[in-house]
Amino acid sequence: MAEFWMELQPVDSYQVKANGVLSEKDRKIMTFLYQPLMGAECLALYDTLVTEVEENRLWSESHSHTQLLNLLGISLSNLFQARLKLEGLGLLRSFVQTTGESRHYIYEMAAPLSPEQFFSDGLLNIYLYSKIGNAQYQRLRRFFSDEPMSEDGFDEVTRSFQDVFETFQGSELPVSTVANGEPVGRAVSRGVTLDDKAFDFAVMLQSLSPTMLSRNAVTEEVRACILKLHAIYAVEELDMVHYLYRSVQADGSLDLDYLRKIVRDGYQLQHNRLPELKAKTEPKVASQDLQPQEGASDTEALAYYLENVTPYQLMVDISDGAVPAETDLKVIDEVLAQQNLPIPVMNVLIEYVLLRLDGKISKNYMMTIAAHWKRKKVQTAKEAMEMAWAEHEKYKKLQEEGTQKPPANYRNNNRKFNQTGRKEILPDWFDKEEVKPVEKEMTVREKSTLDKQVEEMKKRLKEGR
């Protein structure tokens, strides 16, 4: 999964598409049944998007995500995560069109499941029960239920259409077939979509004994039930086979209600609790993936770290776990998109710029260095580190050779004179930086930068961050 700042920016535009009209009952379903699973921010996002479509219309006007952020009062990261939850619960479908550097999204809203569908879903109702407990769950079932009235003793006296209306004689004008827009109907429910990527049905079917259970008994309905049980309780293929054997009825079919019960009981017996619905967070590099080989030098360890970490996680680590500023992430995203640097090279560039500019990110400064490294065909973190340190040494040498700044008229074509009158050639990006680097403080800091970076990296790896 891509990181949110690479998929969505406040300037990106969007429109909302409604696949039908939502009723007041749908809103109650969203509040009482879906909100405990996804949270208040998701419900606010859903309600806001639905409300943007005017009554008896299917499309909203185009807006930027900045307006959506201002309406909801949340960060871009939280907006993206809320959108993903709505997508995962089958309440939203997202489409994107990229034109040059601009992106336009279409958000197609879907209706929630009906109470009958929700409480018999076998997936969402289990998570809801786990979240709110038995007492509240039963209260909600009663809220969305009613006792059927018996029709015993009544005779139906309903007339048919033909009994009430005359037959068409053919004299009237035919109905016009001219297309005049799309009629607005009832919003359609999509439900939760599960795929079988994480569950190997071939392995399960090969493990089935024909004398115990026929493979023909594993119908599409059974497959859907198995996928839900796997998604909820993480039941593996071979364990599922034993549960299926226990659910076989006398006629060779499977009792799915009993299958759900024994799987649930098995999970509770093992974990002493019911499963909880948890959203996946932004992808993080596992600590073991950042561990260098034994005996690696400090430089090799740092290079290995920068080869494997993502730019977003690097910014989080540098900030001691704080969420990076959206303006900094946008600059990094633009540099990546325009210069197409490899991720490890981008990581080195981020560290170098933060070091040279005393913890600041400058777009022009970063873009100029990135273009320079792109022309040099820098591909790995090690190559980028060597490039950065070589230019850094040139800069320090110039500072040591001369303390007086030469007059402006002595500079020509990016050349500088030192006190001895000898010309020194500097890279283009040293003279074109937008923010002037800190000189005295940074000189002291730069002498121990590598050691400090390695020590911090080792500490983060040891803590499993």
C-alpha positions, 0 to 999 in steps of 0.5 A: 500500500502506497503512503498517503502523501504519495496518493493524496494531496490537498490540492487534488480535486474530487467529485462525489457520485451517488448511486441512489438515494439514501433513506433516514433509516440508512443514516440510523444504520450508519450511526448505530451499526457502522460507527462503532466499527469505523469511528466518528471521523469515518462517519463524518466523512461519509455524511459530508460526501453524501450531503455534497450531492444535492437532492435528486442529483447523482453528481456533486460539483468539483472541489479540492480536498482542502475544502474537505479538510477544512469542513472536517477539521482533520489532517490529510493523513486522517482523511486518507485513513478514513477513506480507506476504512469506508472503502474496506467496509464497502461504503465507498469506491474511489477512482482517480484520473491523473493529468500531468501533475494534477489528480481528480478523484471520483468518490462513489457512495454506496448504501449500508447493508440493511439490518437483516443483511448486517446481522446475518453477514457473518463478518461485520456482526461478529466484529460489532458484537466484539466491539460493543458487547452482548447487552448493547448488541442485543439492544441494537438487534431489538432496535432494528427488529419487530415482531411479525404479525400473524395473518392467520384467519385473514383472507386476501382480497387484493385486486390485480392490475387487470382488475383495476385498470383497463387494457391499453387500446393503442390510441394513445401516443407512445412513450418517448424514448428520448434519453433525458438523464438517468433517473435517481433510484434507491442507493445500492448496498455493496457489502464487504468484498473479500478475495482469496489471495490469503487463503489457498482453497487448492491446499484445503481441497487437496486435504479433504478426504472424499469419504469424509466430505465431498468437494462438491459440498464446498459451494460458492456459499461455503467458500464465501463463509470460509473467507469470512471466517479466515478474515475474522479468526485467521483460520489456516487451510488445514485447520479449516478442514477439521472444522468442515469435518465437524460441520458435515450433516447427514446428507453430506452438506455443511451446516454453516451456522454450526461451522461459524459457532465452532470456529468462534468457540475455538478462537475464544478458547485459545485467545479468551476473547473475540477478535477486534476489527483493526485498520492497517496502519501506514506500511512500516519497515520491519525492524529485522529488515533494517538489520545490517549484516554482522560485522558491518561498519557504521557507514555500511549499517547506515547505508543499509538502513537508508536502502530499506526505509521509506522516506515517510518512515525516515522522516518519522524516525528523524522526528522521534516518532512525530508525524512529519509536516504536510508541507515537507511531505509535499516537497519530497513527493514533488521532488520524487515525481519530477526527478524520479530518484530511487527511494534510497537516494531520496533518503540520503538527500532528505538527511543531507538537506536536513543536516545542511539547513539545520532541520529545514526542507527547502524545495529549490535547494532539494530540487537542485541537488536532486537534479545534480544527482540525477545527472550523475546517475546516482542509484544507491544509498552508498553512492549518494552518501559518497556524493554528499560527503565529497561535496561536503568535504569541498565545502569544509575545505573552502571554509578552512582556506578562507574566512573572508567572503570574496567580493561579488564581482570576483565570482564568475560562473559559480567560481570563488576566490580564497585568500590566496587568490586561487580559484575553487569550483563548487557545484551549482547547487552550493550557490543556488540554495534557497536557504543559506546553510548554518555555518559555524554551528553546522561545522561543529555538528557535521564533524560527528554527524555520521556517528550520531546517525548510526547510534540513533539508528541502532537505538531505533532498531533495538527498540523495534521502531 
